[in-house]
């Protein structure tokens, strides 16, 4: 079996629908294959604080993280010692986790309210549980610069009083709903707190499959092995989203995918879409789902074997939810669909690994897999009623935060396309840059931008000199540290606002400013933004009495485009050690470099 085939099969095995029995039988061999499938991984320290036995969960989580290019180093609490570890463990502090996962379930609730007890007593029970959770979070955040992922609670296995459990004060369903609401509201208070929704997951697979009493009484597994697989995948989805490994675009077939029938044979009036028929309504429903994906900033593209004329006519059908303007690129031709994805990726300026490919035809799916093994290709089958499940359950677009830049991502890329068209009117590149009327807002960070800064740090791979990642709390610490500079850059021009697209972190050590992080969105490449950022950085550094900047370049699989960044800005090479390249710039006599960007505030 070739390595390429291995990658395909590994990806399929770790995608919805999960063959959880096979995964659990083959965990060790799958781990070895996953480790051999990549040249490099990013390492992350993950602490699992369990309210029940966590070994099987840990092994499953490792598989899903390895698939995403993340190699976990684990700390595992002793059985049901999650509270004690969170508050008192010196070993946990010394481990210095990037992520702490609180693996609690309904089994860890000490007592439940009862319809037979007074309201005050029931309120005290709820207060006890909420206080316990809050104590855990506050202790972890006060002692560690980490992200915390917290389970909410699944519904109980039984209801003594039946349906009244939902609305009576002493009902156990009512109690769980109140507790989960408290957990939901807590995310507004704690910036680094994310929720793993096991309440939803238990509903998804069903409580009958979620609970395994034999596993609990014999081995203290609070969740069935099938449930554990879903939980591990869900936690891995949150983690990969934190580290910027979400998909950004979706490539969609048309015939029997966005509409029923083959438009080239059936004509525009013969395709099935709309509420007049059951099958047409199913395609309409799927389009509504795709529209919702677009509304959270995911880029839509068409990848169809059709004459372009037929495609454009189909998009005008009165029952269509999606229209021509919803798609960034329309590749309607008879070329290989893998080539169409590559062309779309080039036009959007993203990697092909950012794509999900949706096609009802199994042959086309296999061809794309064989040519582009980093593209996600769910095995959606041919039942339109189930298509959205395969996208949704795989968590390709897991959202941990949603910024203005996320929501307007498609517009940013469209503006860039317009800029490229404008460039064709100029033979001199500087004349083209001047014509853009660029204005940059460059300044030390404001609190209102910290969420976007954190997001950009963890999403940017190509124009990232060190690919260093920061947690939310670490970003907050840099922002508050008087010995550090956190510089942001926003850029707009006559075509639109690019938003916040560049970040520099500098740490003052004597009269030297060390630069552990310099990154920029690729959508503003070659527009002098790096020069504008340097000019402002030098100005701020001089005011602090700094005489020298020291920048670091650490090569990665994706950031080779910036290997000469410091050289091009006039830095002098200092040394290379352990594949870490250091460059310095004396700034005492530095004169601002000329660029085609005006400084302003907007």
RAUR-V214256 format. One record per helix or strand of 3 or more residues. SS is the DSSP state (A for helix, B for strand). FROM is the first residue (numbers start at 1). TO is the last residue. If there is no record, write none. Layout:
ss=SS from=FROM to=TO
ss=SS from=FROM to=TO
This chain:
ss=A from=3 to=13
ss=A from=20 to=25
ss=A from=27 to=36
ss=B from=42 to=50
ss=A from=55 to=67
ss=B from=70 to=76
ss=A from=82 to=88
ss=A from=90 to=95
ss=B from=99 to=103
ss=A from=106 to=108
ss=A from=119 to=143
ss=B from=147 to=151
ss=A from=162 to=166
ss=A from=172 to=189
ss=B from=193 to=196
ss=A from=198 to=205
ss=A from=207 to=210
ss=A from=213 to=219
ss=A from=225 to=242
ss=B from=249 to=252
ss=A from=263 to=266
ss=A from=268 to=270
ss=A from=278 to=295
ss=B from=299 to=305
ss=A from=308 to=314
ss=A from=324 to=326
ss=B from=329 to=333
ss=A from=337 to=348
ss=A from=352 to=354
ss=B from=355 to=358
ss=A from=362 to=371
ss=A from=384 to=392
ss=A from=404 to=407
ss=A from=409 to=423
ss=A from=429 to=435
ss=B from=438 to=444
ss=A from=447 to=459
ss=A from=472 to=480
ss=B from=484 to=493
ss=B from=496 to=509
ss=B from=512 to=520
ss=A from=522 to=524
ss=A from=529 to=543
ss=B from=548 to=554
ss=A from=560 to=562
ss=A from=565 to=568
ss=B from=572 to=577
ss=B from=580 to=586
ss=B from=597 to=599
